[in-house]
Amino acid sequence: MLFLLPCLTAAGQGVAVLQLKKDPVTIRSATFSLLNVVDERRVGTSIGLILAGPKETIPVRAAGNVGQAFEDLLRAGFRPDSMRVPIIVRITGFAFNEKNKDDQQAEGHCRLELAFDVLRDQKPIQLTTYTARTHYTRSFGQTDRLEFVARKALESAMQYLSDWIRVNRDKSPALVKGIRFVFIDHSIQKPSSDTVFYSPLRPLTWADFQGEPRGGSRNAAAIYPTFSYEGRSRWVNGYLQVELTFRTFMVKSMSWVRPGIQNDYSLRHEQKHFDIVKLIVERFKQRIATDDDMDIDDYNSRIQYLYLDAYRDMNRWQEQYDRETQHGIVQPEQERWNRKVEEELRKAEELTAVVIGNRQ
């Protein structure tokens, strides 16, 4: 660990001063580097009590700042490296305590308590903690035994942390490198279902419009298209991988057509309503993948916010489409919208592929 040669002062002073040696502490195959060491103990240089003789207990004090002494011991062996996790070491406990074993020897233990943090957005996040309780026996004059015990406790703590990171690198939220999204479009059709999921290989037919025409409506037909999503996440190679499944669909029982109006022109108008929803879904994906405010700790809320925003966009597009085409009656406008939706959807699908590719 990190000790200096302990020097017992004269018995009259009644204090043992422990000074840590400068030999660096090292371990095998370190997985972390040292940012700094923080001493959170409130006892200053005090590090417990030891026996100066069979009946004489004296306090032990560090020769200087304990945190700085630890940092000096660790700095050389845990230098910054792109493959290592930068760590803040917090000292939460460090003390010796002894009792008589016999007239010549003391029996004691060194208790070292550490906490290990990483920085996220410049804020410390705790990874794990470690407590070492090292037992030893020494003769009353063998004070160098204390330095050896402390060093071994520190080495054990550093090895524990290195092994912990190796095991938990892909599991711990605090160690996550970032967030990645996987987008899936649900397109499996069930003939008995009340929904038709969007697929370019499965355009709408009039048989999909199974609702009763609404009384009082002057429209020849109406479609009820919408979209939803669901997600699940897991840790993959240090990243939080969020798999989102998008469902772009129309509801058969809420979509209807009046008898005698079932022609190709009118069906294409309804298909464009469906295509608009798919366009909005593609843009929704892009917003998710490029959102600067997406946070690992609260990504669900952020995605929900973007979903509501996309839903409002869908309604605006649908209303504008029907208003400008007058529900398909104005043929020149209908043709313009046919071209517009087809072109925008093509571009959106291409851009989604590019965005996702760049984020992997």
Secondary structure as UniProt FT lines:
FT   STRAND          6..8
FT   TURN            11..13
FT   STRAND          16..18
FT   STRAND          32..39
FT   TURN            44..45
FT   STRAND          46..53
FT   TURN            54..55
FT   STRAND          56..62
FT   HELIX           66..75
FT   TURN            76..77
FT   TURN            82..83
FT   STRAND          85..100
FT   STRAND          105..120
FT   TURN            121..122
FT   STRAND          123..139
FT   TURN            140..141
FT   HELIX           144..168
FT   TURN            169..171
FT   HELIX           173..175
FT   STRAND          178..185
FT   TURN            191..192
FT   STRAND          195..197
FT   TURN            200..201
FT   HELIX           206..208
FT   TURN            215..216
FT   STRAND          221..222
FT   STRAND          225..236
FT   TURN            237..238
FT   STRAND          239..251
FT   HELIX           252..254
FT   STRAND          256..257
FT   TURN            259..260
FT   HELIX           264..290
FT   TURN            292..293
FT   HELIX           296..298
FT   HELIX           299..325
FT   TURN            326..329
FT   HELIX           331..359
//
